[in-house]
Amino acid sequence: MVVASAQDDNGRQLHPREWNHDFIDLPVVKPNEQNTPTLESEQVSEVISKAEGRYKVLYALLAGSGLRIGEALAIEVGEPSDERISGSRLERRCS
């Protein structure tokens, strides 16, 4: 993006790039052929209403936030501790 943003006074790229998609084996993306299932709001409401217990909250969180399932499952609920707030837990994991 930095290279592409360099432009001359007429707005032309200073360092144009031509990618050889076949050479780098880049797959062709055809948006019209992709399977991208979605639910209407009524369907989401039905799924949430039929869920039980904590799954009801999980499904509502996923639908309302756009979180992926792995991100939602990583959420920890509890009292905040100094360790969480300071980031020492993260520092300990990375070291």
Gaussian input, Z-matrix of N, CA and C with variables (Angstrom, degrees):
# hf/3-21g

backbone

0 1
 N
 C     1     B1
 C     2     B2     1     A1
 N     3     B3     2     A2     1     D1
 C     4     B4     3     A3     2     D2
 C     5     B5     4     A4     3     D3
 N     6     B6     5     A5     4     D4
 C     7     B7     6     A6     5     D5
 C     8     B8     7     A7     6     D6
 N     9     B9     8     A8     7     D7
 C    10    B10     9     A9     8     D8
 C    11    B11    10    A10     9     D9
 N    12    B12    11    A11    10    D10
 C    13    B13    12    A12    11    D11
 C    14    B14    13    A13    12    D12
 N    15    B15    14    A14    13    D13
 C    16    B16    15    A15    14    D14
 C    17    B17    16    A16    15    D15
 N    18    B18    17    A17    16    D16
 C    19    B19    18    A18    17    D17
 C    20    B20    19    A19    18    D18
 N    21    B21    20    A20    19    D19
 C    22    B22    21    A21    20    D20
 C    23    B23    22    A22    21    D21
 N    24    B24    23    A23    22    D22
 C    25    B25    24    A24    23    D23
 C    26    B26    25    A25    24    D24
 N    27    B27    26    A26    25    D25
 C    28    B28    27    A27    26    D26
 C    29    B29    28    A28    27    D27
 N    30    B30    29    A29    28    D28
 C    31    B31    30    A30    29    D29
 C    32    B32    31    A31    30    D30
 N    33    B33    32    A32    31    D31
 C    34    B34    33    A33    32    D32
 C    35    B35    34    A34    33    D33
 N    36    B36    35    A35    34    D34
 C    37    B37    36    A36    35    D35
 C    38    B38    37    A37    36    D36
 N    39    B39    38    A38    37    D37
 C    40    B40    39    A39    38    D38
 C    41    B41    40    A40    39    D39
 N    42    B42    41    A41    40    D40
 C    43    B43    42    A42    41    D41
 C    44    B44    43    A43    42    D42
 N    45    B45    44    A44    43    D43
 C    46    B46    45    A45    44    D44
 C    47    B47    46    A46    45    D45
 N    48    B48    47    A47    46    D46
 C    49    B49    48    A48    47    D47
 C    50    B50    49    A49    48    D48
 N    51    B51    50    A50    49    D49
 C    52    B52    51    A51    50    D50
 C    53    B53    52    A52    51    D51
 N    54    B54    53    A53    52    D52
 C    55    B55    54    A54    53    D53
 C    56    B56    55    A55    54    D54
 N    57    B57    56    A56    55    D55
 C    58    B58    57    A57    56    D56
 C    59    B59    58    A58    57    D57
 N    60    B60    59    A59    58    D58
 C    61    B61    60    A60    59    D59
 C    62    B62    61    A61    60    D60
 N    63    B63    62    A62    61    D61
 C    64    B64    63    A63    62    D62
 C    65    B65    64    A64    63    D63
 N    66    B66    65    A65    64    D64
 C    67    B67    66    A66    65    D65
 C    68    B68    67    A67    66    D66
 N    69    B69    68    A68    67    D67
 C    70    B70    69    A69    68    D68
 C    71    B71    70    A70    69    D69
 N    72    B72    71    A71    70    D70
 C    73    B73    72    A72    71    D71
 C    74    B74    73    A73    72    D72
 N    75    B75    74    A74    73    D73
 C    76    B76    75    A75    74    D74
 C    77    B77    76    A76    75    D75
 N    78    B78    77    A77    76    D76
 C    79    B79    78    A78    77    D77
 C    80    B80    79    A79    78    D78
 N    81    B81    80    A80    79    D79
 C    82    B82    81    A81    80    D80
 C    83    B83    82    A82    81    D81
 N    84    B84    83    A83    82    D82
 C    85    B85    84    A84    83    D83
 C    86    B86    85    A85    84    D84
 N    87    B87    86    A86    85    D85
 C    88    B88    87    A87    86    D86
 C    89    B89    88    A88    87    D87
 N    90    B90    89    A89    88    D88
 C    91    B91    90    A90    89    D89
 C    92    B92    91    A91    90    D90
 N    93    B93    92    A92    91    D91
 C    94    B94    93    A93    92    D92
 C    95    B95    94    A94    93    D93
 N    96    B96    95    A95    94    D94
 C    97    B97    96    A96    95    D95
 C    98    B98    97    A97    96    D96
 N    99    B99    98    A98    97    D97
 C   100   B100    99    A99    98    D98
 C   101   B101   100   A100    99    D99
 N   102   B102   101   A101   100   D100
 C   103   B103   102   A102   101   D101
 C   104   B104   103   A103   102   D102
 N   105   B105   104   A104   103   D103
 C   106   B106   105   A105   104   D104
 C   107   B107   106   A106   105   D105
 N   108   B108   107   A107   106   D106
 C   109   B109   108   A108   107   D107
 C   110   B110   109   A109   108   D108
 N   111   B111   110   A110   109   D109
 C   112   B112   111   A111   110   D110
 C   113   B113   112   A112   111   D111
 N   114   B114   113   A113   112   D112
 C   115   B115   114   A114   113   D113
 C   116   B116   115   A115   114   D114
 N   117   B117   116   A116   115   D115
 C   118   B118   117   A117   116   D116
 C   119   B119   118   A118   117   D117
 N   120   B120   119   A119   118   D118
 C   121   B121   120   A120   119   D119
 C   122   B122   121   A121   120   D120
 N   123   B123   122   A122   121   D121
 C   124   B124   123   A123   122   D122
 C   125   B125   124   A124   123   D123
 N   126   B126   125   A125   124   D124
 C   127   B127   126   A126   125   D125
 C   128   B128   127   A127   126   D126
 N   129   B129   128   A128   127   D127
 C   130   B130   129   A129   128   D128
 C   131   B131   130   A130   129   D129
 N   132   B132   131   A131   130   D130
 C   133   B133   132   A132   131   D131
 C   134   B134   133   A133   132   D132
 N   135   B135   134   A134   133   D133
 C   136   B136   135   A135   134   D134
 C   137   B137   136   A136   135   D135
 N   138   B138   137   A137   136   D136
 C   139   B139   138   A138   137   D137
 C   140   B140   139   A139   138   D138
 N   141   B141   140   A140   139   D139
 C   142   B142   141   A141   140   D140
 C   143   B143   142   A142   141   D141
 N   144   B144   143   A143   142   D142
 C   145   B145   144   A144   143   D143
 C   146   B146   145   A145   144   D144
 N   147   B147   146   A146   145   D145
 C   148   B148   147   A147   146   D146
 C   149   B149   148   A148   147   D147
 N   150   B150   149   A149   148   D148
 C   151   B151   150   A150   149   D149
 C   152   B152   151   A151   150   D150
 N   153   B153   152   A152   151   D151
 C   154   B154   153   A153   152   D152
 C   155   B155   154   A154   153   D153
 N   156   B156   155   A155   154   D154
 C   157   B157   156   A156   155   D155
 C   158   B158   157   A157   156   D156
 N   159   B159   158   A158   157   D157
 C   160   B160   159   A159   158   D158
 C   161   B161   160   A160   159   D159
 N   162   B162   161   A161   160   D160
 C   163   B163   162   A162   161   D161
 C   164   B164   163   A163   162   D162
 N   165   B165   164   A164   163   D163
 C   166   B166   165   A165   164   D164
 C   167   B167   166   A166   165   D165
 N   168   B168   167   A167   166   D166
 C   169   B169   168   A168   167   D167
 C   170   B170   169   A169   168   D168
 N   171   B171   170   A170   169   D169
 C   172   B172   171   A171   170   D170
 C   173   B173   172   A172   171   D171
 N   174   B174   173   A173   172   D172
 C   175   B175   174   A174   173   D173
 C   176   B176   175   A175   174   D174
 N   177   B177   176   A176   175   D175
 C   178   B178   177   A177   176   D176
 C   179   B179   178   A178   177   D177
 N   180   B180   179   A179   178   D178
 C   181   B181   180   A180   179   D179
 C   182   B182   181   A181   180   D180
 N   183   B183   182   A182   181   D181
 C   184   B184   183   A183   182   D182
 C   185   B185   184   A184   183   D183
 N   186   B186   185   A185   184   D184
 C   187   B187   186   A186   185   D185
 C   188   B188   187   A187   186   D186
 N   189   B189   188   A188   187   D187
 C   190   B190   189   A189   188   D188
 C   191   B191   190   A190   189   D189
 N   192   B192   191   A191   190   D190
 C   193   B193   192   A192   191   D191
 C   194   B194   193   A193   192   D192
 N   195   B195   194   A194   193   D193
 C   196   B196   195   A195   194   D194
 C   197   B197   196   A196   195   D195
 N   198   B198   197   A197   196   D196
 C   199   B199   198   A198   197   D197
 C   200   B200   199   A199   198   D198
 N   201   B201   200   A200   199   D199
 C   202   B202   201   A201   200   D200
 C   203   B203   202   A202   201   D201
 N   204   B204   203   A203   202   D202
 C   205   B205   204   A204   203   D203
 C   206   B206   205   A205   204   D204
 N   207   B207   206   A206   205   D205
 C   208   B208   207   A207   206   D206
 C   209   B209   208   A208   207   D207
 N   210   B210   209   A209   208   D208
 C   211   B211   210   A210   209   D209
 C   212   B212   211   A211   210   D210
 N   213   B213   212   A212   211   D211
 C   214   B214   213   A213   212   D212
 C   215   B215   214   A214   213   D213
 N   216   B216   215   A215   214   D214
 C   217   B217   216   A216   215   D215
 C   218   B218   217   A217   216   D216
 N   219   B219   218   A218   217   D217
 C   220   B220   219   A219   218   D218
 C   221   B221   220   A220   219   D219
 N   222   B222   221   A221   220   D220
 C   223   B223   222   A222   221   D221
 C   224   B224   223   A223   222   D222
 N   225   B225   224   A224   223   D223
 C   226   B226   225   A225   224   D224
 C   227   B227   226   A226   225   D225
 N   228   B228   227   A227   226   D226
 C   229   B229   228   A228   227   D227
 C   230   B230   229   A229   228   D228
 N   231   B231   230   A230   229   D229
 C   232   B232   231   A231   230   D230
 C   233   B233   232   A232   231   D231
 N   234   B234   233   A233   232   D232
 C   235   B235   234   A234   233   D233
 C   236   B236   235   A235   234   D234
 N   237   B237   236   A236   235   D235
 C   238   B238   237   A237   236   D236
 C   239   B239   238   A238   237   D237
 N   240   B240   239   A239   238   D238
 C   241   B241   240   A240   239   D239
 C   242   B242   241   A241   240   D240
 N   243   B243   242   A242   241   D241
 C   244   B244   243   A243   242   D242
 C   245   B245   244   A244   243   D243
 N   246   B246   245   A245   244   D244
 C   247   B247   246   A246   245   D245
 C   248   B248   247   A247   246   D246
 N   249   B249   248   A248   247   D247
 C   250   B250   249   A249   248   D248
 C   251   B251   250   A250   249   D249
 N   252   B252   251   A251   250   D250
 C   253   B253   252   A252   251   D251
 C   254   B254   253   A253   252   D252
 N   255   B255   254   A254   253   D253
 C   256   B256   255   A255   254   D254
 C   257   B257   256   A256   255   D255
 N   258   B258   257   A257   256   D256
 C   259   B259   258   A258   257   D257
 C   260   B260   259   A259   258   D258
 N   261   B261   260   A260   259   D259
 C   262   B262   261   A261   260   D260
 C   263   B263   262   A262   261   D261
 N   264   B264   263   A263   262   D262
 C   265   B265   264   A264   263   D263
 C   266   B266   265   A265   264   D264
 N   267   B267   266   A266   265   D265
 C   268   B268   267   A267   266   D266
 C   269   B269   268   A268   267   D267
 N   270   B270   269   A269   268   D268
 C   271   B271   270   A270   269   D269
 C   272   B272   271   A271   270   D270
 N   273   B273   272   A272   271   D271
 C   274   B274   273   A273   272   D272
 C   275   B275   274   A274   273   D273
 N   276   B276   275   A275   274   D274
 C   277   B277   276   A276   275   D275
 C   278   B278   277   A277   276   D276
 N   279   B279   278   A278   277   D277
 C   280   B280   279   A279   278   D278
 C   281   B281   280   A280   279   D279
 N   282   B282   281   A281   280   D280
 C   283   B283   282   A282   281   D281
 C   284   B284   283   A283   282   D282

   B1=1.4422
   B2=1.5255
   B3=1.3358
   B4=1.4567
   B5=1.5221
   B6=1.3357
   B7=1.4585
   B8=1.5234
   B9=1.3274
   B10=1.4607
   B11=1.5220
   B12=1.3111
   B13=1.4606
   B14=1.5237
   B15=1.3305
   B16=1.4648
   B17=1.5256
   B18=1.3250
   B19=1.4655
   B20=1.5202
   B21=1.3331
   B22=1.4581
   B23=1.5315
   B24=1.3321
   B25=1.4629
   B26=1.5241
   B27=1.3435
   B28=1.4632
   B29=1.5278
   B30=1.3353
   B31=1.4602
   B32=1.5155
   B33=1.3341
   B34=1.4693
   B35=1.5215
   B36=1.3270
   B37=1.4614
   B38=1.5280
   B39=1.3344
   B40=1.4596
   B41=1.5204
   B42=1.3182
   B43=1.4679
   B44=1.5313
   B45=1.3385
   B46=1.4743
   B47=1.5165
   B48=1.3222
   B49=1.4704
   B50=1.5083
   B51=1.3067
   B52=1.4561
   B53=1.5177
   B54=1.3172
   B55=1.4546
   B56=1.5211
   B57=1.3294
   B58=1.4524
   B59=1.5233
   B60=1.3215
   B61=1.4637
   B62=1.5178
   B63=1.3275
   B64=1.4675
   B65=1.5188
   B66=1.3342
   B67=1.4606
   B68=1.5276
   B69=1.3387
   B70=1.4669
   B71=1.5243
   B72=1.3421
   B73=1.4651
   B74=1.5249
   B75=1.3223
   B76=1.4547
   B77=1.5259
   B78=1.3250
   B79=1.4600
   B80=1.5275
   B81=1.3112
   B82=1.4564
   B83=1.5293
   B84=1.3226
   B85=1.4570
   B86=1.5229
   B87=1.3135
   B88=1.4672
   B89=1.5212
   B90=1.3278
   B91=1.4724
   B92=1.5236
   B93=1.3178
   B94=1.4609
   B95=1.5219
   B96=1.3353
   B97=1.4560
   B98=1.5250
   B99=1.3355
   B100=1.4621
   B101=1.5225
   B102=1.3239
   B103=1.4510
   B104=1.5295
   B105=1.3042
   B106=1.4645
   B107=1.5233
   B108=1.3293
   B109=1.4637
   B110=1.5310
   B111=1.3025
   B112=1.4579
   B113=1.5232
   B114=1.3068
   B115=1.4621
   B116=1.5217
   B117=1.3010
   B118=1.4640
   B119=1.5270
   B120=1.3204
   B121=1.4627
   B122=1.5247
   B123=1.3359
   B124=1.4664
   B125=1.5314
   B126=1.3367
   B127=1.4637
   B128=1.5253
   B129=1.3344
   B130=1.4627
   B131=1.5272
   B132=1.3123
   B133=1.4699
   B134=1.5182
   B135=1.3297
   B136=1.4618
   B137=1.5238
   B138=1.3394
   B139=1.4682
   B140=1.5259
   B141=1.3345
   B142=1.4698
   B143=1.5193
   B144=1.3143
   B145=1.4658
   B146=1.5280
   B147=1.3169
   B148=1.4649
   B149=1.5242
   B150=1.3302
   B151=1.4610
   B152=1.5243
   B153=1.3227
   B154=1.4644
   B155=1.5177
   B156=1.3190
   B157=1.4588
   B158=1.5113
   B159=1.3201
   B160=1.4614
   B161=1.5302
   B162=1.3324
   B163=1.4619
   B164=1.5265
   B165=1.3162
   B166=1.4646
   B167=1.5267
   B168=1.3227
   B169=1.4630
   B170=1.5298
   B171=1.3241
   B172=1.4614
   B173=1.5207
   B174=1.3268
   B175=1.4601
   B176=1.5226
   B177=1.3215
   B178=1.4638
   B179=1.5304
   B180=1.3262
   B181=1.4640
   B182=1.5233
   B183=1.3195
   B184=1.4611
   B185=1.5272
   B186=1.3146
   B187=1.4617
   B188=1.5261
   B189=1.3122
   B190=1.4546
   B191=1.5065
   B192=1.3308
   B193=1.4634
   B194=1.5175
   B195=1.3291
   B196=1.4649
   B197=1.5134
   B198=1.3311
   B199=1.4566
   B200=1.5188
   B201=1.3287
   B202=1.4516
   B203=1.5251
   B204=1.3285
   B205=1.4660
   B206=1.5278
   B207=1.3231
   B208=1.4605
   B209=1.5186
   B210=1.3285
   B211=1.4557
   B212=1.5247
   B213=1.3313
   B214=1.4644
   B215=1.5259
   B216=1.3282
   B217=1.4628
   B218=1.5201
   B219=1.3224
   B220=1.4650
   B221=1.5206
   B222=1.3309
   B223=1.4674
   B224=1.5164
   B225=1.3229
   B226=1.4577
   B227=1.5163
   B228=1.3121
   B229=1.4510
   B230=1.5195
   B231=1.3018
   B232=1.4540
   B233=1.5140
   B234=1.3021
   B235=1.4563
   B236=1.5233
   B237=1.3368
   B238=1.4674
   B239=1.5197
   B240=1.2971
   B241=1.4626
   B242=1.5178
   B243=1.3335
   B244=1.4609
   B245=1.5171
   B246=1.3313
   B247=1.4626
   B248=1.5260
   B249=1.3396
   B250=1.4639
   B251=1.5119
   B252=1.3221
   B253=1.4551
   B254=1.5205
   B255=1.3359
   B256=1.4577
   B257=1.5155
   B258=1.3251
   B259=1.4549
   B260=1.5120
   B261=1.3442
   B262=1.4674
   B263=1.5239
   B264=1.3146
   B265=1.4718
   B266=1.5265
   B267=1.3234
   B268=1.4538
   B269=1.5273
   B270=1.3274
   B271=1.4547
   B272=1.5195
   B273=1.3422
   B274=1.4600
   B275=1.5240
   B276=1.3559
   B277=1.4542
   B278=1.5272
   B279=1.3256
   B280=1.4651
   B281=1.5133
   B282=1.3185
   B283=1.4682
   B284=1.4993
   A1=110.35
   A2=116.74
   A3=119.37
   A4=109.94
   A5=115.86
   A6=120.11
   A7=110.01
   A8=117.26
   A9=121.48
   A10=111.72
   A11=118.55
   A12=120.35
   A13=112.46
   A14=118.25
   A15=120.58
   A16=108.71
   A17=115.94
   A18=120.88
   A19=110.33
   A20=114.71
   A21=119.26
   A22=109.25
   A23=116.61
   A24=121.04
   A25=113.21
   A26=117.05
   A27=121.40
   A28=112.86
   A29=117.65
   A30=121.43
   A31=114.86
   A32=118.23
   A33=121.08
   A34=109.28
   A35=115.33
   A36=119.93
   A37=110.42
   A38=115.63
   A39=120.29
   A40=111.25
   A41=117.11
   A42=121.92
   A43=109.43
   A44=118.20
   A45=119.13
   A46=111.67
   A47=115.88
   A48=121.76
   A49=109.13
   A50=116.12
   A51=123.48
   A52=106.94
   A53=117.37
   A54=121.22
   A55=110.15
   A56=115.49
   A57=121.44
   A58=106.57
   A59=116.55
   A60=121.64
   A61=112.41
   A62=117.39
   A63=120.04
   A64=110.95
   A65=117.29
   A66=121.45
   A67=111.57
   A68=117.19
   A69=119.78
   A70=111.82
   A71=116.70
   A72=123.24
   A73=111.84
   A74=115.72
   A75=122.10
   A76=109.60
   A77=117.66
   A78=118.74
   A79=111.50
   A80=115.50
   A81=120.88
   A82=107.91
   A83=116.62
   A84=121.59
   A85=108.29
   A86=115.23
   A87=120.84
   A88=107.71
   A89=117.35
   A90=121.26
   A91=113.78
   A92=117.49
   A93=119.95
   A94=113.03
   A95=116.94
   A96=120.70
   A97=112.80
   A98=118.07
   A99=121.17
   A100=110.45
   A101=114.31
   A102=120.63
   A103=107.94
   A104=117.20
   A105=121.94
   A106=109.43
   A107=116.12
   A108=119.00
   A109=111.78
   A110=115.60
   A111=121.90
   A112=108.80
   A113=115.41
   A114=121.33
   A115=109.36
   A116=115.61
   A117=120.83
   A118=108.03
   A119=117.16
   A120=120.89
   A121=111.79
   A122=117.50
   A123=120.17
   A124=110.98
   A125=116.22
   A126=120.30
   A127=110.68
   A128=116.74
   A129=120.57
   A130=109.30
   A131=117.04
   A132=120.91
   A133=111.09
   A134=117.03
   A135=121.02
   A136=111.29
   A137=116.84
   A138=120.88
   A139=109.85
   A140=116.18
   A141=119.98
   A142=110.90
   A143=118.25
   A144=120.89
   A145=111.94
   A146=118.15
   A147=121.08
   A148=112.90
   A149=117.41
   A150=120.82
   A151=110.08
   A152=115.82
   A153=120.65
   A154=110.74
   A155=114.38
   A156=121.74
   A157=113.80
   A158=114.63
   A159=120.65
   A160=112.81
   A161=117.23
   A162=120.17
   A163=111.14
   A164=116.51
   A165=120.76
   A166=109.59
   A167=116.22
   A168=121.08
   A169=110.21
   A170=116.61
   A171=120.84
   A172=111.05
   A173=117.62
   A174=120.90
   A175=111.33
   A176=116.85
   A177=120.10
   A178=110.37
   A179=117.00
   A180=121.50
   A181=110.43
   A182=116.80
   A183=120.56
   A184=111.09
   A185=116.86
   A186=120.81
   A187=111.84
   A188=117.03
   A189=120.37
   A190=115.13
   A191=117.11
   A192=119.33
   A193=114.28
   A194=116.87
   A195=119.49
   A196=112.40
   A197=117.65
   A198=119.98
   A199=110.51
   A200=116.00
   A201=120.64
   A202=107.13
   A203=116.23
   A204=119.77
   A205=111.17
   A206=118.07
   A207=120.88
   A208=112.52
   A209=116.67
   A210=120.95
   A211=110.49
   A212=116.47
   A213=120.08
   A214=110.90
   A215=116.97
   A216=120.00
   A217=112.37
   A218=117.09
   A219=120.64
   A220=112.65
   A221=117.07
   A222=120.56
   A223=109.21
   A224=115.92
   A225=121.49
   A226=108.61
   A227=116.34
   A228=121.25
   A229=107.46
   A230=116.14
   A231=120.33
   A232=110.13
   A233=114.83
   A234=120.71
   A235=109.14
   A236=117.36
   A237=118.98
   A238=110.00
   A239=116.16
   A240=120.30
   A241=108.55
   A242=115.35
   A243=119.65
   A244=110.42
   A245=116.36
   A246=120.99
   A247=110.80
   A248=117.30
   A249=120.73
   A250=111.25
   A251=116.63
   A252=121.21
   A253=111.28
   A254=117.39
   A255=120.04
   A256=112.66
   A257=117.40
   A258=119.90
   A259=112.89
   A260=117.74
   A261=119.95
   A262=111.26
   A263=116.41
   A264=120.11
   A265=110.17
   A266=115.25
   A267=120.56
   A268=110.19
   A269=116.25
   A270=119.95
   A271=111.31
   A272=116.21
   A273=120.39
   A274=110.19
   A275=117.78
   A276=121.56
   A277=111.27
   A278=116.86
   A279=120.84
   A280=112.24
   A281=118.31
   A282=119.82
   A283=112.96
   D1=-33.75
   D2=-179.48
   D3=-68.46
   D4=-44.73
   D5=179.67
   D6=-62.48
   D7=-43.59
   D8=-178.78
   D9=-67.55
   D10=-23.54
   D11=-177.28
   D12=-80.58
   D13=-13.68
   D14=178.73
   D15=-73.57
   D16=118.89
   D17=-176.51
   D18=-131.69
   D19=153.78
   D20=175.35
   D21=-83.70
   D22=-174.17
   D23=-177.37
   D24=-65.21
   D25=-20.00
   D26=179.93
   D27=-96.13
   D28=4.57
   D29=177.77
   D30=85.43
   D31=9.06
   D32=177.76
   D33=-88.59
   D34=145.23
   D35=179.07
   D36=-63.21
   D37=137.43
   D38=177.19
   D39=-78.12
   D40=-30.93
   D41=-176.08
   D42=-129.17
   D43=70.28
   D44=-178.61
   D45=-64.77
   D46=146.89
   D47=-179.11
   D48=-120.18
   D49=136.00
   D50=172.84
   D51=-116.79
   D52=118.09
   D53=-179.66
   D54=-94.07
   D55=136.08
   D56=174.77
   D57=-94.95
   D58=92.86
   D59=-174.43
   D60=-63.43
   D61=-33.21
   D62=178.04
   D63=-67.99
   D64=-40.02
   D65=-178.55
   D66=-64.04
   D67=-41.37
   D68=-179.08
   D69=-89.06
   D70=5.38
   D71=176.15
   D72=57.83
   D73=42.38
   D74=179.11
   D75=-78.61
   D76=125.06
   D77=-179.68
   D78=-69.96
   D79=149.05
   D80=177.25
   D81=-82.30
   D82=125.22
   D83=179.90
   D84=-96.60
   D85=121.81
   D86=177.71
   D87=-115.91
   D88=94.83
   D89=-175.10
   D90=-54.11
   D91=-34.74
   D92=-178.59
   D93=-69.51
   D94=-20.24
   D95=-178.51
   D96=-99.75
   D97=-0.65
   D98=-179.18
   D99=-80.39
   D100=143.78
   D101=176.65
   D102=-89.00
   D103=103.13
   D104=-179.12
   D105=-123.40
   D106=76.97
   D107=-177.55
   D108=-67.31
   D109=140.13
   D110=175.56
   D111=-136.96
   D112=160.53
   D113=178.77
   D114=-114.67
   D115=144.30
   D116=173.11
   D117=-75.25
   D118=160.86
   D119=-177.06
   D120=-59.39
   D121=-35.66
   D122=178.46
   D123=-64.67
   D124=-38.10
   D125=179.30
   D126=-67.68
   D127=-39.98
   D128=178.16
   D129=-63.30
   D130=-43.95
   D131=178.74
   D132=-60.82
   D133=-39.80
   D134=179.21
   D135=-65.47
   D136=-42.91
   D137=178.87
   D138=-61.27
   D139=-45.53
   D140=-178.77
   D141=-65.87
   D142=-40.30
   D143=-178.69
   D144=-67.83
   D145=-30.16
   D146=-179.97
   D147=-85.64
   D148=-13.72
   D149=179.76
   D150=-72.92
   D151=159.25
   D152=-179.92
   D153=-121.26
   D154=148.50
   D155=172.84
   D156=57.25
   D157=-134.65
   D158=-175.30
   D159=-67.06
   D160=-21.26
   D161=179.61
   D162=-66.19
   D163=-31.04
   D164=177.39
   D165=-60.78
   D166=-45.12
   D167=179.50
   D168=-68.19
   D169=-41.45
   D170=179.76
   D171=-60.21
   D172=-48.11
   D173=-178.70
   D174=-64.87
   D175=-38.28
   D176=177.92
   D177=-65.96
   D178=-39.73
   D179=178.28
   D180=-63.71
   D181=-46.20
   D182=-179.83
   D183=-62.38
   D184=-46.19
   D185=-177.55
   D186=-67.67
   D187=-38.21
   D188=-175.64
   D189=-83.24
   D190=-23.14
   D191=-174.03
   D192=-107.19
   D193=-25.55
   D194=-175.08
   D195=83.59
   D196=8.66
   D197=177.13
   D198=-65.70
   D199=150.16
   D200=171.26
   D201=-80.25
   D202=159.74
   D203=-176.33
   D204=-59.61
   D205=-40.75
   D206=179.58
   D207=-63.48
   D208=-37.65
   D209=178.38
   D210=-67.81
   D211=-41.35
   D212=-179.52
   D213=-66.81
   D214=-40.09
   D215=-178.78
   D216=-70.69
   D217=-19.12
   D218=179.30
   D219=-82.60
   D220=-8.95
   D221=-179.81
   D222=-68.65
   D223=130.40
   D224=177.60
   D225=-105.38
   D226=131.39
   D227=179.20
   D228=-108.68
   D229=132.49
   D230=179.05
   D231=164.20
   D232=-175.81
   D233=179.06
   D234=-71.71
   D235=135.52
   D236=177.30
   D237=-66.57
   D238=140.60
   D239=178.10
   D240=-117.42
   D241=163.25
   D242=177.88
   D243=-59.80
   D244=-34.07
   D245=-179.02
   D246=-62.62
   D247=-43.73
   D248=179.13
   D249=-67.44
   D250=-42.68
   D251=-175.17
   D252=-68.02
   D253=-40.83
   D254=-176.11
   D255=-76.89
   D256=-19.44
   D257=-178.07
   D258=86.90
   D259=6.00
   D260=-177.43
   D261=-64.00
   D262=-30.35
   D263=178.37
   D264=-63.45
   D265=-43.44
   D266=178.34
   D267=-65.30
   D268=-43.27
   D269=179.55
   D270=-61.84
   D271=-38.06
   D272=-179.38
   D273=-68.15
   D274=-37.97
   D275=178.93
   D276=-65.06
   D277=-38.65
   D278=-174.54
   D279=-78.33
   D280=-23.15
   D281=-176.16
   D282=-89.29

